[in-house]
Amino acid sequence: MTLILSLVVGTLFAGGIYLMLRRSVVKLILGLVLLSHGANLLLFLMGDGLIKARPPFVKPEAGVAPPDSADPLIQALILTAIVISFGLLTFVMALAYRADQAVESDDLDAMTSTDRL
């Protein structure tokens, strides 16, 4: 299962980079989305990976977490990455909307000159 998820991470990164190299702002935004999803999955794989029947929480009276419990640090990192990628996506969408109003084009080559603004 780890090999399949590793291939999915590679595919997400490759697709994200490919879309970011296109000339359209919409494809640039979709590439950023794919890269953020790939980074989240990579963080998930860097932890313990996908193992069934591992409890994410431990009973308070147990004292110490058993060795077969899930790592909460990885969960916190992924949640933080999701929030940051959502904030970045909304910021880039606002910039793309403003650039579309100013330049009236979706092409990145048309946005090279700021003399018209």
ROPA-279346 format. One record per residue (C-alpha): chain; residue in three letters; x, y, z negated. Coordinates in Angstrom, 1 decimal, decimal comma, padded with zeros to 4 digits. Example, Ala and Ser with C-alpha at 12.3 -4.5 7.8 and 13.67 -1.06 7.14 Angstrom:
<atoms>
<atom><chain>A</chain><res>ALA</res><xx>012,3</xx><yy>-004,5</yy><zz>-007,8</zz></atom>
<atom><chain>A</chain><res>SER</res><xx>013,7</xx><yy>-001,1</yy><zz>-007,1</zz></atom>
</atoms>
This chain:
<atoms>
<atom><chain>A</chain><res>MET</res><xx>000,0</xx><yy>000,0</yy><zz>000,0</zz></atom>
<atom><chain>A</chain><res>THR</res><xx>002,9</xx><yy>002,3</yy><zz>-000,7</zz></atom>
<atom><chain>A</chain><res>LEU</res><xx>004,2</xx><yy>001,8</yy><zz>002,9</zz></atom>
<atom><chain>A</chain><res>ILE</res><xx>000,8</xx><yy>002,8</yy><zz>004,3</zz></atom>
<atom><chain>A</chain><res>LEU</res><xx>000,6</xx><yy>005,9</yy><zz>002,2</zz></atom>
<atom><chain>A</chain><res>SER</res><xx>004,1</xx><yy>006,8</yy><zz>003,1</zz></atom>
<atom><chain>A</chain><res>LEU</res><xx>003,2</xx><yy>006,6</yy><zz>006,8</zz></atom>
<atom><chain>A</chain><res>VAL</res><xx>000,1</xx><yy>008,8</yy><zz>006,1</zz></atom>
<atom><chain>A</chain><res>VAL</res><xx>002,3</xx><yy>011,4</yy><zz>004,4</zz></atom>
<atom><chain>A</chain><res>GLY</res><xx>004,7</xx><yy>011,4</yy><zz>007,4</zz></atom>
<atom><chain>A</chain><res>THR</res><xx>001,8</xx><yy>011,7</yy><zz>009,8</zz></atom>
<atom><chain>A</chain><res>LEU</res><xx>000,3</xx><yy>014,6</yy><zz>007,9</zz></atom>
<atom><chain>A</chain><res>PHE</res><xx>003,7</xx><yy>016,4</yy><zz>007,8</zz></atom>
<atom><chain>A</chain><res>ALA</res><xx>004,3</xx><yy>015,8</yy><zz>011,5</zz></atom>
<atom><chain>A</chain><res>GLY</res><xx>000,8</xx><yy>016,9</yy><zz>012,5</zz></atom>
<atom><chain>A</chain><res>GLY</res><xx>001,0</xx><yy>019,9</yy><zz>010,2</zz></atom>
<atom><chain>A</chain><res>ILE</res><xx>004,3</xx><yy>021,0</yy><zz>011,7</zz></atom>
<atom><chain>A</chain><res>TYR</res><xx>003,1</xx><yy>020,4</yy><zz>015,2</zz></atom>
<atom><chain>A</chain><res>LEU</res><xx>000,0</xx><yy>022,5</yy><zz>014,7</zz></atom>
<atom><chain>A</chain><res>MET</res><xx>002,0</xx><yy>025,3</yy><zz>013,1</zz></atom>
<atom><chain>A</chain><res>LEU</res><xx>004,2</xx><yy>025,5</yy><zz>016,2</zz></atom>
<atom><chain>A</chain><res>ARG</res><xx>001,2</xx><yy>026,2</yy><zz>018,5</zz></atom>
<atom><chain>A</chain><res>ARG</res><xx>000,2</xx><yy>029,7</yy><zz>019,6</zz></atom>
<atom><chain>A</chain><res>SER</res><xx>-003,2</xx><yy>029,9</yy><zz>017,9</zz></atom>
<atom><chain>A</chain><res>VAL</res><xx>-003,8</xx><yy>031,3</yy><zz>014,5</zz></atom>
<atom><chain>A</chain><res>VAL</res><xx>-006,5</xx><yy>028,8</yy><zz>013,8</zz></atom>
<atom><chain>A</chain><res>LYS</res><xx>-004,1</xx><yy>025,9</yy><zz>014,6</zz></atom>
<atom><chain>A</chain><res>LEU</res><xx>-001,6</xx><yy>027,6</yy><zz>012,3</zz></atom>
<atom><chain>A</chain><res>ILE</res><xx>-004,1</xx><yy>027,5</yy><zz>009,4</zz></atom>
<atom><chain>A</chain><res>LEU</res><xx>-005,0</xx><yy>023,9</yy><zz>010,2</zz></atom>
<atom><chain>A</chain><res>GLY</res><xx>-001,3</xx><yy>023,0</yy><zz>010,1</zz></atom>
<atom><chain>A</chain><res>LEU</res><xx>-001,0</xx><yy>024,7</yy><zz>006,7</zz></atom>
<atom><chain>A</chain><res>VAL</res><xx>-004,0</xx><yy>022,6</yy><zz>005,5</zz></atom>
<atom><chain>A</chain><res>LEU</res><xx>-002,4</xx><yy>019,4</yy><zz>006,7</zz></atom>
<atom><chain>A</chain><res>LEU</res><xx>000,9</xx><yy>020,3</yy><zz>005,1</zz></atom>
<atom><chain>A</chain><res>SER</res><xx>-000,8</xx><yy>020,9</yy><zz>001,7</zz></atom>
<atom><chain>A</chain><res>HIS</res><xx>-002,6</xx><yy>017,6</yy><zz>001,9</zz></atom>
<atom><chain>A</chain><res>GLY</res><xx>000,6</xx><yy>015,8</yy><zz>002,8</zz></atom>
<atom><chain>A</chain><res>ALA</res><xx>002,4</xx><yy>017,5</yy><zz>-000,2</zz></atom>
<atom><chain>A</chain><res>ASN</res><xx>-000,4</xx><yy>016,4</yy><zz>-002,6</zz></atom>
<atom><chain>A</chain><res>LEU</res><xx>-000,2</xx><yy>012,8</yy><zz>-001,3</zz></atom>
<atom><chain>A</chain><res>LEU</res><xx>003,6</xx><yy>013,0</yy><zz>-001,6</zz></atom>
<atom><chain>A</chain><res>LEU</res><xx>003,4</xx><yy>014,1</yy><zz>-005,2</zz></atom>
<atom><chain>A</chain><res>PHE</res><xx>001,0</xx><yy>011,2</yy><zz>-005,9</zz></atom>
<atom><chain>A</chain><res>LEU</res><xx>003,4</xx><yy>008,7</yy><zz>-004,3</zz></atom>
<atom><chain>A</chain><res>MET</res><xx>006,4</xx><yy>010,2</yy><zz>-006,3</zz></atom>
<atom><chain>A</chain><res>GLY</res><xx>004,7</xx><yy>009,2</yy><zz>-009,5</zz></atom>
<atom><chain>A</chain><res>ASP</res><xx>003,7</xx><yy>005,6</yy><zz>-010,2</zz></atom>
<atom><chain>A</chain><res>GLY</res><xx>001,9</xx><yy>005,2</yy><zz>-006,9</zz></atom>
<atom><chain>A</chain><res>LEU</res><xx>-001,3</xx><yy>003,4</yy><zz>-006,4</zz></atom>
<atom><chain>A</chain><res>ILE</res><xx>-001,8</xx><yy>000,7</yy><zz>-009,1</zz></atom>
<atom><chain>A</chain><res>LYS</res><xx>-005,2</xx><yy>-000,6</yy><zz>-010,1</zz></atom>
<atom><chain>A</chain><res>ALA</res><xx>-006,6</xx><yy>-000,8</yy><zz>-013,6</zz></atom>
<atom><chain>A</chain><res>ARG</res><xx>-004,4</xx><yy>001,8</yy><zz>-015,2</zz></atom>
<atom><chain>A</chain><res>PRO</res><xx>-006,3</xx><yy>003,9</yy><zz>-017,7</zz></atom>
<atom><chain>A</chain><res>PRO</res><xx>-005,7</xx><yy>007,7</yy><zz>-017,3</zz></atom>
<atom><chain>A</chain><res>PHE</res><xx>-006,6</xx><yy>008,4</yy><zz>-021,0</zz></atom>
<atom><chain>A</chain><res>VAL</res><xx>-005,4</xx><yy>006,8</yy><zz>-024,2</zz></atom>
<atom><chain>A</chain><res>LYS</res><xx>-007,5</xx><yy>006,5</yy><zz>-027,4</zz></atom>
<atom><chain>A</chain><res>PRO</res><xx>-006,4</xx><yy>009,0</yy><zz>-030,0</zz></atom>
<atom><chain>A</chain><res>GLU</res><xx>-006,1</xx><yy>006,4</yy><zz>-032,7</zz></atom>
<atom><chain>A</chain><res>ALA</res><xx>-003,6</xx><yy>004,4</yy><zz>-030,6</zz></atom>
<atom><chain>A</chain><res>GLY</res><xx>-000,9</xx><yy>006,9</yy><zz>-031,3</zz></atom>
<atom><chain>A</chain><res>VAL</res><xx>001,5</xx><yy>006,2</yy><zz>-028,5</zz></atom>
<atom><chain>A</chain><res>ALA</res><xx>000,5</xx><yy>005,8</yy><zz>-024,9</zz></atom>
<atom><chain>A</chain><res>PRO</res><xx>000,8</xx><yy>002,2</yy><zz>-023,8</zz></atom>
<atom><chain>A</chain><res>PRO</res><xx>003,3</xx><yy>001,5</yy><zz>-021,0</zz></atom>
<atom><chain>A</chain><res>ASP</res><xx>000,6</xx><yy>000,6</yy><zz>-018,5</zz></atom>
<atom><chain>A</chain><res>SER</res><xx>-001,3</xx><yy>004,0</yy><zz>-018,7</zz></atom>
<atom><chain>A</chain><res>ALA</res><xx>-001,2</xx><yy>006,5</yy><zz>-015,9</zz></atom>
<atom><chain>A</chain><res>ASP</res><xx>001,2</xx><yy>009,4</yy><zz>-016,0</zz></atom>
<atom><chain>A</chain><res>PRO</res><xx>-000,7</xx><yy>012,7</yy><zz>-016,7</zz></atom>
<atom><chain>A</chain><res>LEU</res><xx>002,2</xx><yy>014,8</yy><zz>-015,5</zz></atom>
<atom><chain>A</chain><res>ILE</res><xx>001,6</xx><yy>013,7</yy><zz>-011,9</zz></atom>
<atom><chain>A</chain><res>GLN</res><xx>-002,1</xx><yy>014,4</yy><zz>-012,2</zz></atom>
<atom><chain>A</chain><res>ALA</res><xx>-001,4</xx><yy>017,9</yy><zz>-013,5</zz></atom>
<atom><chain>A</chain><res>LEU</res><xx>001,1</xx><yy>018,6</yy><zz>-010,7</zz></atom>
<atom><chain>A</chain><res>ILE</res><xx>-001,4</xx><yy>017,6</yy><zz>-008,0</zz></atom>
<atom><chain>A</chain><res>LEU</res><xx>-004,1</xx><yy>019,7</yy><zz>-009,6</zz></atom>
<atom><chain>A</chain><res>THR</res><xx>-001,8</xx><yy>022,7</yy><zz>-009,6</zz></atom>
<atom><chain>A</chain><res>ALA</res><xx>-000,8</xx><yy>022,0</yy><zz>-006,0</zz></atom>
<atom><chain>A</chain><res>ILE</res><xx>-004,5</xx><yy>021,9</yy><zz>-005,0</zz></atom>
<atom><chain>A</chain><res>VAL</res><xx>-005,2</xx><yy>025,2</yy><zz>-006,6</zz></atom>
<atom><chain>A</chain><res>ILE</res><xx>-002,1</xx><yy>026,9</yy><zz>-005,1</zz></atom>
<atom><chain>A</chain><res>SER</res><xx>-002,9</xx><yy>025,6</yy><zz>-001,6</zz></atom>
<atom><chain>A</chain><res>PHE</res><xx>-006,5</xx><yy>026,8</yy><zz>-001,9</zz></atom>
<atom><chain>A</chain><res>GLY</res><xx>-005,3</xx><yy>030,3</yy><zz>-002,9</zz></atom>
<atom><chain>A</chain><res>LEU</res><xx>-002,7</xx><yy>030,3</yy><zz>000,0</zz></atom>
<atom><chain>A</chain><res>LEU</res><xx>-005,4</xx><yy>029,1</yy><zz>002,5</zz></atom>
<atom><chain>A</chain><res>THR</res><xx>-007,8</xx><yy>031,9</yy><zz>001,5</zz></atom>
<atom><chain>A</chain><res>PHE</res><xx>-005,0</xx><yy>034,5</yy><zz>001,7</zz></atom>
<atom><chain>A</chain><res>VAL</res><xx>-004,0</xx><yy>033,3</yy><zz>005,2</zz></atom>
<atom><chain>A</chain><res>MET</res><xx>-007,6</xx><yy>033,2</yy><zz>006,3</zz></atom>
<atom><chain>A</chain><res>ALA</res><xx>-008,1</xx><yy>036,8</yy><zz>005,2</zz></atom>
<atom><chain>A</chain><res>LEU</res><xx>-004,9</xx><yy>037,9</yy><zz>007,0</zz></atom>
<atom><chain>A</chain><res>ALA</res><xx>-006,0</xx><yy>036,0</yy><zz>010,2</zz></atom>
<atom><chain>A</chain><res>TYR</res><xx>-009,4</xx><yy>037,8</yy><zz>010,0</zz></atom>
<atom><chain>A</chain><res>ARG</res><xx>-007,7</xx><yy>041,2</yy><zz>009,7</zz></atom>
<atom><chain>A</chain><res>ALA</res><xx>-005,3</xx><yy>040,4</yy><zz>012,5</zz></atom>
<atom><chain>A</chain><res>ASP</res><xx>-008,1</xx><yy>039,3</yy><zz>014,7</zz></atom>
<atom><chain>A</chain><res>GLN</res><xx>-009,9</xx><yy>042,6</yy><zz>014,1</zz></atom>
<atom><chain>A</chain><res>ALA</res><xx>-006,8</xx><yy>044,7</yy><zz>014,8</zz></atom>
<atom><chain>A</chain><res>VAL</res><xx>-005,4</xx><yy>042,8</yy><zz>017,8</zz></atom>
<atom><chain>A</chain><res>GLU</res><xx>-008,6</xx><yy>041,2</yy><zz>019,1</zz></atom>
<atom><chain>A</chain><res>SER</res><xx>-006,8</xx><yy>038,1</yy><zz>020,1</zz></atom>
<atom><chain>A</chain><res>ASP</res><xx>-006,1</xx><yy>034,6</yy><zz>018,6</zz></atom>
<atom><chain>A</chain><res>ASP</res><xx>-002,8</xx><yy>034,3</yy><zz>020,4</zz></atom>
<atom><chain>A</chain><res>LEU</res><xx>000,3</xx><yy>034,8</yy><zz>018,2</zz></atom>
<atom><chain>A</chain><res>ASP</res><xx>002,3</xx><yy>036,2</yy><zz>021,1</zz></atom>
<atom><chain>A</chain><res>ALA</res><xx>-000,2</xx><yy>039,1</yy><zz>021,3</zz></atom>
<atom><chain>A</chain><res>MET</res><xx>000,5</xx><yy>039,9</yy><zz>017,7</zz></atom>
<atom><chain>A</chain><res>THR</res><xx>004,2</xx><yy>040,5</yy><zz>018,1</zz></atom>
<atom><chain>A</chain><res>SER</res><xx>004,0</xx><yy>044,2</yy><zz>018,4</zz></atom>
<atom><chain>A</chain><res>THR</res><xx>002,5</xx><yy>046,4</yy><zz>015,6</zz></atom>
<atom><chain>A</chain><res>ASP</res><xx>002,7</xx><yy>049,6</yy><zz>017,6</zz></atom>
<atom><chain>A</chain><res>ARG</res><xx>-001,0</xx><yy>049,4</yy><zz>018,4</zz></atom>
<atom><chain>A</chain><res>LEU</res><xx>-002,1</xx><yy>049,3</yy><zz>014,8</zz></atom>
</atoms>
